[in-house]
Amino acid sequence: MRITDADIALAHALADAAGAAIQPHFRAAVDVETKEDQSPVTVADRAAEQAMRSLLAAEAPRDGIVGEEFGATEGSTGRQWVLDPIDGTVSFVAGRPIFGTLVALVQDGWPVIGVIDQPISGERWIGAAGRPTLFKGKPVRTRACRELANATLATTGPHYFSDHDAEHFMALAAKCAHKRMVFGGDCYNYGLVASGHVDLVVESGLKLHDFAALVPVVEGAGGMMCDWSGEPLTADSAGDVIAAGDPARIDDVLEALACRGH
């Protein structure tokens, strides 16, 4: 699929719309509800997704939509806009500006545009297939990592893993620079991989709206994303995710996780 400047402009506009809806609620008194999966949701999550859906209804009415808060809307183009209005609601509620809005364009199951937007700090990464990832409008690159022992590993939190997955994750963590491990950060960690500040992010149990936008951002900066078996991430992936700034370390990560055929 050829990515057009209009597609990229729409992705930016969607992130702008979400940010405008989120900003008035940050560090304000907001009620927090608990969804069926026990994750939190606020009026800001819903307002941001509604703002993005309204824009898509006007600008791309034939495209499908997959949103965290309001589910899926069928389209007729083979394209889906995948929206996570606040990835990291726990951080948002705690007043920590390391959550983000995620916007992805998925074509026939493959993520081809991704935006990670932090609306409080004004930081935005955007990646598109065949183009370099931009941070605040300028190209960024991942950094080289000669061996796992030097790698800074990030994950949102150990309590998000099942007991089985936690055992595999900790086997990897033991081989990394564990005193430099980063907990918390959700999508923000993947932006830091793209900008060359973090080497690895490993998580499990993610949904399409959690990871679709991350793939073009990390890979457009020279990194690699795959599942815990080394397979590319698509709309059909189970949600076990690896982001590596240096693709040369992927085999080392997979060996440490010991999840081939997992």
VMD Tcl script that draws the C-alpha trace (Angstrom):
set ca {
  {0.00 0.00 0.00}
  {1.26 3.45 -0.84}
  {1.09 5.82 2.12}
  {-0.06 9.27 1.10}
  {0.68 12.62 2.68}
  {-3.08 12.93 3.23}
  {-3.09 9.71 5.30}
  {-0.26 11.06 7.45}
  {-1.99 14.43 7.82}
  {-5.14 12.66 8.98}
  {-3.16 10.65 11.54}
  {-1.72 13.91 12.91}
  {-5.20 15.48 12.99}
  {-6.59 12.52 14.93}
  {-3.85 12.83 17.54}
  {-4.49 16.59 17.74}
  {-8.20 16.00 18.31}
  {-7.56 13.46 21.05}
  {-5.04 15.72 22.76}
  {-7.45 18.65 22.82}
  {-10.04 16.40 24.50}
  {-7.57 15.02 27.05}
  {-5.71 18.13 28.19}
  {-8.53 19.74 30.26}
  {-8.85 16.56 32.35}
  {-5.17 16.00 33.17}
  {-4.51 16.39 36.91}
  {-8.14 17.39 37.35}
  {-10.69 15.61 39.53}
  {-11.96 12.86 37.23}
  {-14.05 9.86 38.20}
  {-12.40 6.55 37.44}
  {-14.54 3.59 36.43}
  {-13.43 -0.03 36.24}
  {-14.17 -1.94 33.05}
  {-14.99 -5.65 32.83}
  {-11.31 -6.49 32.36}
  {-10.56 -4.52 35.56}
  {-8.73 -1.77 33.66}
  {-9.60 1.86 34.48}
  {-11.43 4.29 32.20}
  {-12.25 7.99 32.54}
  {-14.28 10.65 30.77}
  {-11.04 11.72 29.06}
  {-10.60 8.29 27.42}
  {-14.12 8.40 26.03}
  {-14.05 12.04 24.97}
  {-10.77 11.55 23.12}
  {-12.01 8.51 21.21}
  {-15.28 10.25 20.35}
  {-13.34 13.22 18.99}
  {-11.28 10.94 16.77}
  {-14.32 8.99 15.57}
  {-16.12 12.22 14.65}
  {-13.15 13.31 12.57}
  {-12.96 9.94 10.80}
  {-16.69 10.04 10.05}
  {-16.08 13.30 8.23}
  {-12.73 12.57 6.57}
  {-12.64 8.80 5.95}
  {-16.20 7.47 6.28}
  {-15.51 4.26 4.31}
  {-12.58 3.16 6.46}
  {-13.13 0.82 9.40}
  {-12.41 1.79 13.00}
  {-11.19 -0.27 15.94}
  {-11.25 1.68 19.20}
  {-10.52 0.65 22.77}
  {-13.61 2.28 24.24}
  {-16.28 1.92 21.54}
  {-15.33 -1.25 19.69}
  {-15.19 -1.91 15.95}
  {-16.95 -0.19 13.05}
  {-16.87 -2.06 9.76}
  {-15.45 -0.38 6.65}
  {-15.29 -1.21 2.96}
  {-11.72 -0.25 2.02}
  {-9.54 -2.89 3.73}
  {-8.24 -0.06 5.93}
  {-8.85 0.31 9.65}
  {-7.97 3.17 11.93}
  {-6.99 1.65 15.26}
  {-7.41 4.02 18.20}
  {-6.30 3.92 21.82}
  {-7.28 7.32 23.22}
  {-5.23 6.98 26.42}
  {-2.72 4.15 26.51}
  {-1.66 4.24 30.13}
  {-4.81 5.38 31.92}
  {-3.20 4.40 35.23}
  {-0.42 6.95 34.59}
  {-2.98 9.54 33.40}
  {-5.02 9.18 36.59}
  {-1.85 9.39 38.70}
  {-0.86 12.66 36.98}
  {2.17 11.13 35.27}
  {2.70 12.53 31.73}
  {3.98 9.26 30.27}
  {0.68 7.99 28.87}
  {-0.07 8.47 25.19}
  {-2.66 8.50 22.47}
  {-2.12 5.78 19.88}
  {-3.34 6.13 16.30}
  {-2.66 3.44 13.70}
  {-3.69 2.82 10.12}
  {-3.89 -0.90 9.41}
  {-4.12 -2.09 5.80}
  {-5.26 -5.70 5.26}
  {-4.12 -6.53 8.78}
  {-0.70 -4.85 8.58}
  {0.12 -1.66 10.55}
  {1.34 0.94 8.04}
  {1.06 4.23 9.97}
  {1.54 4.75 13.69}
  {1.42 7.73 16.02}
  {2.49 7.86 19.66}
  {1.38 11.23 21.04}
  {1.99 12.59 24.53}
  {-0.38 15.58 24.63}
  {0.91 17.13 27.86}
  {4.60 17.33 26.95}
  {3.88 17.90 23.26}
  {6.00 14.90 22.24}
  {4.92 12.98 19.16}
  {6.44 10.11 17.23}
  {5.00 9.20 13.84}
  {6.07 6.29 11.67}
  {4.86 5.24 8.23}
  {5.86 2.29 6.06}
  {8.74 3.23 3.80}
  {9.45 6.51 5.62}
  {11.71 7.42 8.53}
  {10.12 7.84 11.95}
  {9.82 11.46 13.01}
  {9.89 12.85 16.56}
  {8.72 16.44 16.80}
  {9.09 16.52 13.02}
  {12.72 15.34 12.86}
  {14.04 11.84 12.05}
  {15.11 9.66 14.97}
  {17.06 6.41 15.12}
  {17.30 3.53 17.54}
  {20.68 2.80 19.09}
  {23.03 -0.14 18.69}
  {23.19 -2.70 21.51}
  {26.20 -5.01 21.39}
  {24.88 -7.57 23.89}
  {21.93 -8.17 26.18}
  {24.08 -7.52 29.24}
  {24.18 -3.86 28.17}
  {20.48 -3.59 27.31}
  {18.03 -1.33 29.09}
  {14.79 -3.35 29.23}
  {11.38 -1.78 29.85}
  {7.92 -3.15 30.56}
  {4.76 -1.61 31.94}
  {4.87 -3.83 35.02}
  {5.60 -7.39 36.12}
  {2.06 -7.76 37.49}
  {0.65 -7.57 33.94}
  {2.22 -10.92 33.03}
  {0.61 -14.26 33.67}
  {2.67 -16.50 35.97}
  {3.88 -18.44 32.92}
  {4.86 -15.34 30.93}
  {6.43 -13.70 34.00}
  {8.78 -16.66 34.35}
  {9.95 -16.24 30.75}
  {10.22 -12.45 31.10}
  {12.37 -12.73 34.23}
  {14.65 -15.18 32.41}
  {15.24 -12.43 29.87}
  {15.56 -9.72 32.53}
  {18.31 -11.70 34.24}
  {20.41 -11.43 31.07}
  {19.86 -7.67 30.66}
  {21.19 -4.72 32.64}
  {18.63 -5.41 35.38}
  {19.68 -2.44 37.51}
  {18.68 -0.22 34.60}
  {15.30 -1.91 34.04}
  {12.37 0.48 33.57}
  {8.87 -0.21 34.91}
  {5.87 1.87 33.87}
  {5.50 3.87 30.70}
  {3.12 1.91 28.45}
  {3.43 3.22 24.87}
  {5.92 5.91 25.90}
  {8.61 3.25 26.27}
  {8.31 2.38 22.58}
  {8.88 6.01 21.64}
  {12.00 5.92 23.77}
  {13.18 2.85 21.85}
  {12.67 4.73 18.58}
  {14.65 7.69 19.90}
  {17.54 5.53 21.10}
  {17.09 5.82 24.89}
  {15.78 2.31 25.66}
  {16.94 -0.93 24.02}
  {14.09 -3.39 24.58}
  {10.43 -3.47 25.54}
  {8.78 -6.82 26.20}
  {5.11 -7.27 27.10}
  {2.31 -9.81 26.79}
  {-1.45 -9.75 26.65}
  {-1.66 -6.62 24.50}
  {-4.61 -5.97 22.20}
  {-4.46 -4.59 18.66}
  {-5.15 -1.05 19.86}
  {-2.18 -1.37 22.25}
  {0.43 -2.37 19.68}
  {-0.62 -1.49 16.11}
  {0.67 2.09 16.26}
  {3.97 1.04 17.82}
  {5.15 -1.09 14.90}
  {5.65 1.64 12.26}
  {7.21 3.95 14.87}
  {9.84 1.47 16.08}
  {10.59 -0.06 12.68}
  {10.77 3.30 10.88}
  {13.52 4.27 13.33}
  {15.58 1.17 12.52}
  {14.24 -1.15 15.20}
  {12.24 -4.37 14.96}
  {8.99 -5.57 16.47}
  {7.72 -9.16 16.62}
  {5.89 -11.57 18.86}
  {7.54 -13.91 21.37}
  {8.05 -16.48 18.61}
  {9.75 -14.00 16.28}
  {6.76 -13.57 13.96}
  {5.71 -10.13 12.60}
  {2.91 -8.31 14.40}
  {-0.40 -8.14 12.54}
  {-4.08 -7.78 13.38}
  {-4.09 -11.54 14.06}
  {-1.23 -11.51 16.60}
  {-1.94 -12.76 20.11}
  {-0.42 -9.72 21.82}
  {2.95 -11.02 23.04}
  {5.22 -8.18 21.95}
  {8.95 -7.52 21.62}
  {10.41 -4.17 20.53}
  {14.15 -4.15 19.93}
  {16.09 -1.05 19.02}
  {18.85 -3.20 17.55}
  {17.42 -6.00 15.36}
  {20.67 -7.91 15.83}
  {19.54 -8.69 19.40}
  {16.22 -10.29 18.48}
  {17.58 -13.84 18.36}
  {19.23 -13.29 21.75}
  {15.91 -12.08 23.18}
  {13.99 -15.02 21.73}
  {16.55 -17.45 23.10}
  {16.36 -15.87 26.56}
  {12.57 -15.93 26.53}
  {12.72 -19.55 25.31}
  {9.36 -19.14 23.66}
  {9.85 -20.45 20.15}
  {6.78 -22.59 19.64}
  {5.33 -20.95 22.79}
}
mol new
graphics top color blue
foreach p $ca { graphics top sphere $p radius 0.5 }
foreach p [lrange $ca 0 end-1] q [lrange $ca 1 end] { graphics top cylinder $p $q radius 0.2 }
display resetview
